[in-house]
Amino acid sequence: MKSRFFLFVAIFAFGTLNLSLSAQNNPYTFTIHIGAFMDANISDFEEIRPFGYLYSNKQNNLNRIYMGDYTSESDAKPILAKVKKQGYIDAFITRRRLSEGGLVTVIQLGTEPVGRSIDWKKYANAGPLHVYQSGDNIAIVTGPIADLDEAEQRTNYLRTTRHAGAFIKNLNSVFLHPVTDFETGGSVTIPTNYAQVDIPENPKEEVVIAEIPAKKSPIPDFMVRKQAKGAQGKPANRDIPKTYENAGRLNPAPSEKMTAKGGTTATKSNNSLPDTKITPPPALKKSAAPGSYAMPSIRGKVKRTSALKLQEVLKEKGVYNNGLDGYYGAGTKKAYAKVLAEDQELQKYKLLTDLYKSEETKVTELERIITAMDQDVALAVGRLKGYRGPIADIFQAYGIFELAGANAETNRLMNQAIKASFGNRKFKNKRPFDYSKTYAYANYDQLIQHIRYVYGVSEENIPVPCWLFAKHPDEMSRAFDSSNHINSEDYVIQDCGNITAWESIQLLETIMKDMTPDLTAVDQKNINRAQSTRAQLLLNPKAQSVLEYKAIDLWNNKLWKGLEQWEDTDPLHSRIATPLRITYFQSWALLEDHFMNKGLKPKEARGLGLEVLQTIVDPYLARYSME
């Protein structure tokens, strides 16, 4: 191991992907995480530079080094073996979803073979530089450039200097790595913006740009006007189509009706549904959309296991000198604050937690529109018209229904989404409704139930928004009940309440990732299922049954017995297990008080707090549990 520079931490990292044809159907990009260093220079890695392109991502005092890109994990494994053979034994493969990026416009300046030194001086005059790897070559580009006209102007100018072969290219931003002092070895200063490399007003000559013009990024124009409103503050009827378009199965007799499974009703017509009278839907229950749950104050007069366990580990650390009484009093609070501020291991995890925050998954514009839809429904409906796909369709249908009541356009969009989601697919298990029929929507209950069905088979990575649960608690409870035919792992609910923003829980997650040798092996379905379960526990907290309470207590005991065995196998493990205990039991106490603030009794809050902790811990630590 390279001990002089190396401070490895097993954390998530973003990878990149080759741009070969085989990668187009791969939802991930792969890269090798070499390690995290307090200080790093490209010259420190001479022995592995021939294996692939090295780049850095510096955050605060840590410099994380990566190698890549690779189209698949199998492509990266032979390179990883070479890297480990050179002493970087903690290196590992990471992946990143292509959906986290967006299409951007860049100017490609040239290519260089992987593993060779690059003369960065000849590229530095172009502007901010990025690199992407394609097979055995790396491409050097400048950008991104938001305006195509500006991109054309800069390309023409660059062709008159030392970049005669420059051309415009559209790329997913996931593939791009910025060129920094690490990559250049400090040999040249790379401009950080185009103001430092202004184009002269009269370039030497005009050069015709590429024969095939680059396409503009297919990002819709979101600056739309709000719909015209009628006398009642609703959109004017002319804005809501009253009939179906000539598509789909809409040709039976007009008077015929059919009942789909579950008691829902669908109406047929010859060519289109008859004009539907616009009637407002039933009044919604007034309920504020859930926001970030404030971290609660921990009650000092409640005797609890979480406080007792925390006191035990704080006493071992020498920061707590009072009795082990299980009450989270002033002494326990002071001792926790002291260990959080002074313990070196926790300080390290604090720093790494900050790095995680900077790496959080990017939210797509579609997800952003849906998440904020309850704030301005009319505006969201207008924006959603720029998107295609079942998830965009069902939320556009929902928005129109909320604005105008039962109407033909909601019906058209919902049936379109159902046909797109179910029509040409074969399912092993029988679906809970007849998706071959055509439905008309007269109430929120049926509408939300069918939104649930579309989510159950959707391949789009858009979470169910929390505001739906807040606005329609009864309908959402019925639709998303865990006893439904479609399992919860088929969808993911937004992180409602965002308790994972609490410091102790963030630290807990960081420590668990440090304990996970291969983060790519963590099942994303387990994470989705856990997040969905957590959201429902927080949105609709209910006291557990006796059996549920015993089951979660048994889970907690098995987990810690297994962790204690793991800790005993290596002295190094105890350095990780101690901060794990501190953050786990502190988080448990906070969750208990969160639920007590919701009106639950201390024992009820104890069980629910553990159940929420299970959703945070199990995806990473289930393997430690003693059977």
DALIN-V142144 format. One line per field, one symbol per residue. ss: DSSP state (@ for helix, = for strand, . for the rest). phi: phi as a letter, one per 40 degrees, with the letter a starting at -180 (. if undefined). psi: psi as a letter, one per 30 degrees, with the letter a starting at -180 (. if undefined). A space follows every 10 residues. Layout:
ss = ???
phi = ???
psi = ???
This chain:
ss = .....=.... .....=.... @@@@@..=== =======... .@@@@@@@@. ...======. .========= ..@@@@@@@@ @@@@@..... .======@@@ ..======== ===......@ @@.@@@..== ====..==== ===....@@@ @@@@@@@@@. ......==== ==@@@.==.. @@@@...... ...@@@@... .......... .......... ........=. ....=.@@@. .......... ......===. ....===... .......... .......... .......... ..=.@@@@@@ @@@@@@.... ......=..@ @@@@@@@@@@ @@.@@@@@@@ @@@@@@@@.. ....@@@@@@ @.@@@.@@@@ @@@@.....@ @@@@@@@@@@ @@@@...@@@ @@@@@@@@@@ @@........ .......... ...@@@@@@@ @@@@@@@... ...=.@@@@@ @.@@@@@@@. .......@@@ ..=.....@@ @.@@@@@@@@ @@@@....@@ @..@@@@@@@ @@@@@@@@@. .....@@@@@ @@@@@@@@@@ @@@@@@@@.. @@@@@@@@@@ @@@@@@@@@@ @@@@@@@... .@@@@@@@@@ @@@@@@@@@@ @@@@...
phi = .cccbcbcbc bcacbbbdcc cccccccbbb abccibbcaa bdccbdcbdc ciccabbcbf cbbcbbbiba cacccccccd cccccchccc cacbbacccc cacbbbbcci bbccgbcbcc ccbccchdbb bbbbgcbbbb bbicbcbccc cccccdcccc bbbcccacab bcccccbccb ccccggcacc dcacccbdcc cbcdacbccd ccccccdcbc cccbccccbc ccgccddccb dbbcccagcb bcccccbbbc dggcbbbbac baccdbccbc cddcccaccc bccccccccc bbcacdcccc cccccccgbb bcccbgbccc cccccccccc cbcccccccc cccccddcbd dccccccccc cccccacccc dcccccbbhd cccccccccc cccbgcaccd dccccccccc cbdbbbbcbc ccaccccbbb bbacdcccdc dcccccbcbc cbcccccccc cbdccccccb cccccccccc abcdccgfcc ccdccccdcc cccccbcbcc cccccccccc ccccdccccb cbcccdcccc ccccdccccc ccccccccca dccccccccc cdcccccccc cdcdcccchc cdcccdcccc ccddcccddb bdccccc
psi = kifefkikkj lklkllklgl efffgkflkk lkjelkkekk kfffgeffef flkklljkkb gkjkklkalk fleeefeeee eeeefgfifg llkllkkfff alklkljkel lkkkflkkif efffffakkl kkkjbglkkk lkalkekeee eeeeeeeeff cgifgklkkk lkfefkkkka feefggflkk kflfffhkkk eilelkkklk ejkkklkhkl jfilklkkka fgglkkeffj kflllilaih glkffkllkl kgglkkklle elklkkkjkk llkkkjkkkk akkkklkkkf gkkleeeeee eeeeeefgfk galifgkiae eeeeeeeeee ffkeeeeefe eeeeeeefgk kkkleeeeee egefeieeee eeeffglkle eeeeeeeeee eeefakleee eeeeeeeeee efegkkkelk lgljfflkkk jfleeeeeef eeeeefgkgk hjlkkefeee fieeeeeeeg kfflfklfff lkklikfhff fkeeeeeeee eeeffjejff fkjeeeeeee eeeeeeeeei kkklleeeee eeeeeeeeef eeeeeeeffk feeffeeefe eeeeeeeeee eeeeeefggl leeeeeeeee eeeefeeefe geffkk.
